[in-house]
Amino acid sequence: MEHIIVIYKRGRREAADLAQRLVLWLKRKGVQVTAQQNMADVRISDKPLSALPQVQADAVLVLGGDGTLLSVARQLDHRAIPILGVNLGGLGFLTEISRERCFEDLEQVLEGGYDIEERMRLTVTIQREGQTVFQQTVLNDAVINKGALARIVDLYTSIDESYLTHYRADGLIVATPTGSTAYNLSAGGPIVYPTAQAVILTPICPFALTNRPIILPGTARIRVDLDDRAQDVALTCDGQVGCHLAANDTIHIRVSPYPLRLIKPASTDYFEILRTKLKWGQA
């Protein structure tokens, strides 16, 4: 790798310190480095600043938690630069490298000891009166839910133009396998292996207890229609961006043609991560 972009969590002193150490370490190894804070949530004239410099690079190194990596992935947009995450946060399913193993794992990566996993992403589109009013690519999930004081929301859901069901619930989670260990898991949805080509529909507190999560093929085209009584309903993408929905809005969700590319050091093992993060087998 000749050029690496380092993006570190904004406002986190330990992230800035680690970034400084990594920049010096990488430069000593002959790697060109571009480093900056994650600016994805900083706005000028109501427009977010790009989290990534518009330069050619072989990889993006993210220092922070899964939230930081999600925001950087969103700023990547259609660029195919692979991402490597160092976990400075909590659970950390996406930022798999620990700060303790950071330099050791990076040494392996620089020597070619890594794989690249492609994680499917979803394209989420809102149509209102025949016009597209919102579009976003998501790595984890798209969540349709009601406000704190709103009544149950009615969501008429179709798959590949075939009617599935009428969800009456607090909301609906549409998750990727990568997002299966996020909000989907908390809402009672299944864990799906992260490189699987699948989409998970998990209703949030459904009125009918027989409405259970369902796993669909990755090629599924999902359509969710709101009725003319819908109010105080929102769409949230990856828990970070979104918009309010209006009565009679239609949400279209399908696989994005641009998967995210994650660098996996040879030392990482998904099942070990599950056991560790979820504390499986511990008394």
C-alpha positions as a Markdown table, in Angstrom:
| # | Residue | x | y | z |
|---|---|---|---|---|
| 1 | Met | 0.0 | 0.0 | 0.0 |
| 2 | Glu | 1.4 | 3.3 | -1.1 |
| 3 | His | -1.2 | 5.8 | 0.2 |
| 4 | Ile | -3.5 | 5.5 | 3.2 |
| 5 | Ile | -6.1 | 8.0 | 4.3 |
| 6 | Val | -6.5 | 8.1 | 8.1 |
| 7 | Ile | -9.8 | 9.4 | 9.5 |
| 8 | Tyr | -10.2 | 9.7 | 13.2 |
| 9 | Lys | -13.2 | 10.4 | 15.4 |
| 10 | Arg | -13.7 | 14.1 | 15.9 |
| 11 | Gly | -13.4 | 15.5 | 19.5 |
| 12 | Arg | -11.8 | 12.4 | 20.8 |
| 13 | Arg | -8.3 | 13.1 | 22.2 |
| 14 | Glu | -7.2 | 9.4 | 22.2 |
| 15 | Ala | -8.2 | 9.1 | 18.6 |
| 16 | Ala | -6.1 | 12.2 | 17.6 |
| 17 | Asp | -3.1 | 10.9 | 19.6 |
| 18 | Leu | -3.3 | 7.5 | 18.0 |
| 19 | Ala | -3.7 | 9.1 | 14.5 |
| 20 | Gln | -0.5 | 11.1 | 15.1 |
| 21 | Arg | 1.4 | 8.0 | 16.2 |
| 22 | Leu | 0.1 | 6.0 | 13.2 |
| 23 | Val | 1.0 | 8.8 | 10.7 |
| 24 | Leu | 4.6 | 8.8 | 11.9 |
| 25 | Trp | 4.8 | 5.0 | 12.0 |
| 26 | Leu | 3.4 | 4.7 | 8.4 |
| 27 | Lys | 5.6 | 7.4 | 7.0 |
| 28 | Arg | 8.7 | 5.6 | 8.5 |
| 29 | Lys | 7.5 | 2.6 | 6.4 |
| 30 | Gly | 7.4 | 4.6 | 3.3 |
| 31 | Val | 3.6 | 5.0 | 3.1 |
| 32 | Gln | 2.1 | 8.3 | 2.0 |
| 33 | Val | -0.5 | 9.4 | 4.6 |
| 34 | Thr | -3.4 | 11.8 | 4.5 |
| 35 | Ala | -5.0 | 12.3 | 7.9 |
| 36 | Gln | -7.9 | 14.3 | 9.2 |
| 37 | Gln | -10.8 | 14.3 | 11.7 |
| 38 | Asn | -14.1 | 12.8 | 10.7 |
| 39 | Met | -16.0 | 15.8 | 9.4 |
| 40 | Ala | -19.1 | 14.0 | 8.2 |
| 41 | Asp | -21.4 | 15.6 | 10.8 |
| 42 | Val | -20.0 | 19.2 | 10.3 |
| 43 | Arg | -22.2 | 21.4 | 8.1 |
| 44 | Ile | -21.5 | 24.6 | 6.2 |
| 45 | Ser | -24.6 | 26.2 | 4.6 |
| 46 | Asp | -26.6 | 23.1 | 5.5 |
| 47 | Lys | -24.3 | 20.9 | 3.5 |
| 48 | Pro | -22.2 | 18.3 | 5.2 |
| 49 | Leu | -18.5 | 18.4 | 4.6 |
| 50 | Ser | -16.9 | 15.4 | 3.0 |
| 51 | Ala | -15.3 | 13.0 | 5.4 |
| 52 | Leu | -12.8 | 11.9 | 2.8 |
| 53 | Pro | -10.2 | 13.9 | 0.9 |
| 54 | Gln | -10.8 | 13.5 | -2.9 |
| 55 | Val | -7.4 | 11.8 | -3.5 |
| 56 | Gln | -6.4 | 8.4 | -4.8 |
| 57 | Ala | -5.7 | 6.0 | -2.0 |
| 58 | Asp | -5.2 | 2.3 | -1.4 |
| 59 | Ala | -7.1 | 2.2 | 1.8 |
| 60 | Val | -9.0 | 4.2 | 4.5 |
| 61 | Leu | -8.0 | 3.6 | 8.1 |
| 62 | Val | -10.8 | 4.6 | 10.5 |
| 63 | Leu | -10.1 | 5.3 | 14.2 |
| 64 | Gly | -13.2 | 5.3 | 16.3 |
| 65 | Gly | -16.3 | 3.1 | 16.8 |
| 66 | Asp | -18.8 | 1.6 | 14.4 |
| 67 | Gly | -20.6 | 4.9 | 14.1 |
| 68 | Thr | -17.5 | 6.6 | 12.8 |
| 69 | Leu | -16.9 | 3.8 | 10.3 |
| 70 | Leu | -20.6 | 4.0 | 9.1 |
| 71 | Ser | -20.3 | 7.8 | 8.5 |
| 72 | Val | -17.0 | 7.4 | 6.6 |
| 73 | Ala | -18.6 | 4.6 | 4.5 |
| 74 | Arg | -21.4 | 6.9 | 3.6 |
| 75 | Gln | -18.9 | 9.6 | 2.5 |
| 76 | Leu | -17.2 | 7.0 | 0.3 |
| 77 | Asp | -20.3 | 6.9 | -1.8 |
| 78 | His | -19.4 | 5.0 | -5.0 |
| 79 | Arg | -15.6 | 4.9 | -4.4 |
| 80 | Ala | -14.2 | 1.4 | -4.2 |
| 81 | Ile | -11.5 | 2.2 | -1.6 |
| 82 | Pro | -11.4 | -0.5 | 1.1 |
| 83 | Ile | -11.8 | 0.4 | 4.7 |
| 84 | Leu | -10.0 | -0.9 | 7.8 |
| 85 | Gly | -11.4 | 0.0 | 11.2 |
| 86 | Val | -9.6 | 0.3 | 14.6 |
| 87 | Asn | -12.1 | 0.1 | 17.5 |
| 88 | Leu | -11.9 | 3.0 | 20.0 |
| 89 | Gly | -15.6 | 2.7 | 20.9 |
| 90 | Gly | -17.8 | 0.1 | 22.5 |
| 91 | Leu | -19.1 | -3.1 | 20.8 |
| 92 | Gly | -17.3 | -2.7 | 17.5 |
| 93 | Phe | -18.5 | -5.3 | 15.0 |
| 94 | Leu | -17.2 | -3.2 | 12.0 |
| 95 | Thr | -14.1 | -1.7 | 13.6 |
| 96 | Glu | -12.6 | -5.1 | 14.4 |
| 97 | Ile | -9.0 | -4.3 | 15.2 |
| 98 | Ser | -8.4 | -3.4 | 18.8 |
| 99 | Arg | -6.2 | -0.5 | 19.8 |
| 100 | Glu | -3.9 | -3.0 | 21.5 |
| 101 | Arg | -3.3 | -5.0 | 18.3 |
| 102 | Cys | -3.4 | -1.9 | 16.0 |
| 103 | Phe | 0.3 | -1.8 | 15.0 |
| 104 | Glu | 0.7 | -5.5 | 14.9 |
| 105 | Asp | -2.3 | -6.0 | 12.6 |
| 106 | Leu | -1.3 | -3.1 | 10.4 |
| 107 | Glu | 2.1 | -4.6 | 10.0 |
| 108 | Gln | 0.4 | -7.7 | 8.6 |
| 109 | Val | -1.8 | -5.7 | 6.3 |
| 110 | Leu | 1.2 | -3.8 | 4.9 |
| 111 | Glu | 2.9 | -7.1 | 4.2 |
| 112 | Gly | -0.2 | -8.4 | 2.4 |
| 113 | Gly | -1.7 | -10.5 | 5.2 |
| 114 | Tyr | -5.3 | -9.6 | 4.7 |
| 115 | Asp | -8.5 | -10.4 | 2.8 |
| 116 | Ile | -11.1 | -8.0 | 1.5 |
| 117 | Glu | -14.7 | -8.7 | 2.2 |
| 118 | Glu | -17.5 | -7.2 | 0.2 |
| 119 | Arg | -20.4 | -6.2 | 2.3 |
| 120 | Met | -23.7 | -5.5 | 0.5 |
| 121 | Arg | -25.3 | -2.1 | 0.9 |
| 122 | Leu | -28.8 | -1.0 | 0.2 |
| 123 | Thr | -30.1 | 2.0 | -1.8 |
| 124 | Val | -33.1 | 3.6 | -0.1 |
| 125 | Thr | -35.4 | 5.9 | -2.0 |
| 126 | Ile | -38.4 | 7.9 | -0.9 |
| 127 | Gln | -41.0 | 8.8 | -3.6 |
| 128 | Arg | -43.6 | 11.5 | -2.9 |
| 129 | Glu | -46.3 | 12.4 | -5.5 |
| 130 | Gly | -44.2 | 10.7 | -8.2 |
| 131 | Gln | -41.0 | 12.5 | -7.3 |
| 132 | Thr | -37.8 | 11.2 | -5.6 |
| 133 | Val | -37.3 | 13.4 | -2.5 |
| 134 | Phe | -34.6 | 11.4 | -0.8 |
| 135 | Gln | -32.0 | 8.8 | -1.6 |
| 136 | Gln | -29.3 | 7.2 | 0.5 |
| 137 | Thr | -27.0 | 4.2 | 0.5 |
| 138 | Val | -26.9 | 2.3 | 3.8 |
| 139 | Leu | -24.5 | -0.3 | 5.2 |
| 140 | Asn | -26.5 | -1.4 | 8.3 |
| 141 | Asp | -30.1 | -0.6 | 8.0 |
| 142 | Ala | -33.0 | 1.6 | 7.0 |
| 143 | Val | -35.6 | 2.1 | 9.8 |
| 144 | Ile | -39.1 | 3.4 | 9.5 |
| 145 | Asn | -40.6 | 4.3 | 12.8 |
| 146 | Lys | -43.1 | 6.5 | 14.5 |
| 147 | Gly | -42.5 | 9.4 | 16.9 |
| 148 | Ala | -42.6 | 9.0 | 20.6 |
| 149 | Leu | -46.3 | 10.2 | 20.9 |
| 150 | Ala | -47.5 | 8.8 | 17.6 |
| 151 | Arg | -49.9 | 5.9 | 17.3 |
| 152 | Ile | -49.1 | 2.6 | 15.6 |
| 153 | Val | -47.9 | 3.1 | 12.0 |
| 154 | Asp | -49.4 | 1.2 | 9.1 |
| 155 | Leu | -46.9 | -0.1 | 6.6 |
| 156 | Tyr | -48.1 | -1.9 | 3.5 |
| 157 | Thr | -45.1 | -4.0 | 2.3 |
| 158 | Ser | -44.5 | -5.7 | -1.0 |
| 159 | Ile | -41.6 | -7.8 | -2.3 |
| 160 | Asp | -40.8 | -7.9 | -6.0 |
| 161 | Glu | -44.2 | -6.4 | -6.7 |
| 162 | Ser | -45.9 | -9.2 | -4.7 |
| 163 | Tyr | -47.8 | -8.1 | -1.6 |
| 164 | Leu | -46.2 | -9.4 | 1.6 |
| 165 | Thr | -48.2 | -8.0 | 4.5 |
| 166 | His | -49.7 | -5.0 | 6.3 |
| 167 | Tyr | -47.5 | -4.3 | 9.3 |
| 168 | Arg | -49.1 | -2.5 | 12.2 |
| 169 | Ala | -46.2 | -1.7 | 14.4 |
| 170 | Asp | -44.0 | 0.9 | 16.0 |
| 171 | Gly | -41.9 | 0.6 | 12.9 |
| 172 | Leu | -40.0 | -1.7 | 10.5 |
| 173 | Ile | -36.2 | -2.4 | 10.2 |
| 174 | Val | -34.8 | -3.3 | 6.8 |
| 175 | Ala | -31.3 | -4.6 | 7.5 |
| 176 | Thr | -28.3 | -6.0 | 5.7 |
| 177 | Pro | -26.3 | -9.0 | 7.1 |
| 178 | Thr | -23.8 | -6.4 | 8.3 |
| 179 | Gly | -26.6 | -4.6 | 10.1 |
| 180 | Ser | -28.0 | -7.8 | 11.6 |
| 181 | Thr | -26.0 | -7.3 | 14.8 |
| 182 | Ala | -27.2 | -3.7 | 15.2 |
| 183 | Tyr | -30.8 | -2.5 | 15.8 |
| 184 | Asn | -32.1 | -5.6 | 14.2 |
| 185 | Leu | -30.6 | -7.8 | 16.9 |
| 186 | Ser | -32.0 | -5.6 | 19.7 |
| 187 | Ala | -35.5 | -5.9 | 18.1 |
| 188 | Gly | -35.4 | -9.7 | 18.1 |
| 189 | Gly | -34.1 | -10.2 | 14.5 |
| 190 | Pro | -31.7 | -12.9 | 13.5 |
| 191 | Ile | -27.9 | -12.7 | 13.2 |
| 192 | Val | -26.9 | -13.3 | 9.5 |
| 193 | Tyr | -23.3 | -14.0 | 8.4 |
| 194 | Pro | -22.0 | -10.6 | 7.2 |
| 195 | Thr | -21.0 | -11.7 | 3.6 |
| 196 | Ala | -24.4 | -13.4 | 2.9 |
| 197 | Gln | -26.5 | -11.9 | 0.2 |
| 198 | Ala | -29.7 | -11.3 | 2.1 |
| 199 | Val | -32.1 | -8.7 | 3.4 |
| 200 | Ile | -33.8 | -8.9 | 6.8 |
| 201 | Leu | -37.2 | -7.4 | 7.6 |
| 202 | Thr | -37.9 | -7.1 | 11.3 |
| 203 | Pro | -41.0 | -5.4 | 12.6 |
| 204 | Ile | -40.6 | -3.2 | 15.7 |
| 205 | Cys | -43.1 | -4.2 | 18.4 |
| 206 | Pro | -45.8 | -5.5 | 16.0 |
| 207 | Phe | -49.4 | -5.3 | 17.0 |
| 208 | Ala | -49.9 | -8.9 | 15.7 |
| 209 | Leu | -47.5 | -11.2 | 17.5 |
| 210 | Thr | -47.5 | -13.5 | 14.4 |
| 211 | Asn | -45.6 | -10.8 | 12.5 |
| 212 | Arg | -42.1 | -12.2 | 12.7 |
| 213 | Pro | -38.7 | -11.3 | 11.1 |
| 214 | Ile | -38.2 | -12.6 | 7.6 |
| 215 | Ile | -35.0 | -13.1 | 5.6 |
| 216 | Leu | -35.2 | -12.3 | 1.9 |
| 217 | Pro | -32.8 | -12.9 | -0.9 |
| 218 | Gly | -30.3 | -10.1 | -1.6 |
| 219 | Thr | -32.0 | -9.5 | -5.0 |
| 220 | Ala | -35.4 | -8.6 | -3.4 |
| 221 | Arg | -36.9 | -5.3 | -4.2 |
| 222 | Ile | -38.8 | -4.0 | -1.2 |
| 223 | Arg | -41.6 | -1.4 | -1.4 |
| 224 | Val | -43.3 | 0.1 | 1.7 |
| 225 | Asp | -46.3 | 2.3 | 1.3 |
| 226 | Leu | -47.7 | 4.7 | 4.0 |
| 227 | Asp | -51.4 | 5.4 | 4.0 |
| 228 | Asp | -53.1 | 8.8 | 4.0 |
| 229 | Arg | -53.4 | 8.8 | 7.8 |
| 230 | Ala | -49.6 | 8.5 | 8.4 |
| 231 | Gln | -48.2 | 11.3 | 10.6 |
| 232 | Asp | -45.1 | 11.8 | 12.8 |
| 233 | Val | -43.2 | 9.0 | 10.9 |
| 234 | Ala | -39.5 | 9.1 | 10.0 |
| 235 | Leu | -37.0 | 7.2 | 8.0 |
| 236 | Thr | -33.5 | 6.8 | 9.5 |
| 237 | Cys | -30.5 | 5.4 | 7.6 |
| 238 | Asp | -27.7 | 3.7 | 9.6 |
| 239 | Gly | -29.0 | 5.6 | 12.6 |
| 240 | Gln | -27.3 | 8.8 | 11.4 |
| 241 | Val | -29.2 | 10.4 | 8.6 |
| 242 | Gly | -32.8 | 10.5 | 7.4 |
| 243 | Cys | -35.9 | 12.5 | 7.0 |
| 244 | His | -39.6 | 12.8 | 8.0 |
| 245 | Leu | -42.1 | 10.9 | 6.0 |
| 246 | Ala | -45.4 | 12.3 | 4.7 |
| 247 | Ala | -48.8 | 10.6 | 4.2 |
| 248 | Asn | -48.9 | 8.4 | 1.1 |
| 249 | Asp | -45.1 | 8.3 | 0.8 |
| 250 | Thr | -43.5 | 5.2 | -0.8 |
| 251 | Ile | -40.1 | 3.8 | 0.3 |
| 252 | His | -38.2 | 1.7 | -2.2 |
| 253 | Ile | -35.3 | -0.4 | -0.9 |
| 254 | Arg | -33.0 | -2.6 | -3.1 |
| 255 | Val | -29.4 | -3.8 | -3.1 |
| 256 | Ser | -26.9 | -1.2 | -4.1 |
| 257 | Pro | -24.5 | -1.9 | -7.0 |
| 258 | Tyr | -21.7 | -0.5 | -4.8 |
| 259 | Pro | -20.8 | -2.8 | -1.9 |
| 260 | Leu | -18.5 | -1.7 | 0.8 |
| 261 | Arg | -15.0 | -3.3 | 0.8 |
| 262 | Leu | -13.7 | -4.1 | 4.3 |
| 263 | Ile | -10.1 | -5.1 | 4.9 |
| 264 | Lys | -9.9 | -8.2 | 7.1 |
| 265 | Pro | -6.5 | -8.8 | 8.8 |
| 266 | Ala | -5.5 | -12.5 | 9.0 |
| 267 | Ser | -5.9 | -12.4 | 12.8 |
| 268 | Thr | -9.6 | -11.5 | 12.8 |
| 269 | Asp | -12.2 | -14.2 | 13.1 |
| 270 | Tyr | -16.0 | -13.4 | 12.9 |
| 271 | Phe | -17.1 | -16.1 | 15.2 |
| 272 | Glu | -14.6 | -15.1 | 17.8 |
| 273 | Ile | -15.9 | -11.5 | 17.5 |
| 274 | Leu | -19.4 | -12.8 | 18.1 |
| 275 | Arg | -18.4 | -14.8 | 21.1 |
| 276 | Thr | -16.5 | -11.9 | 22.6 |
| 277 | Lys | -18.9 | -9.0 | 21.8 |
| 278 | Leu | -22.0 | -10.9 | 22.7 |
| 279 | Lys | -20.4 | -12.7 | 25.6 |
| 280 | Trp | -21.5 | -16.2 | 24.4 |
| 281 | Gly | -20.6 | -19.1 | 26.7 |
| 282 | Gln | -19.8 | -16.8 | 29.7 |
| 283 | Ala | -21.4 | -17.6 | 33.0 |
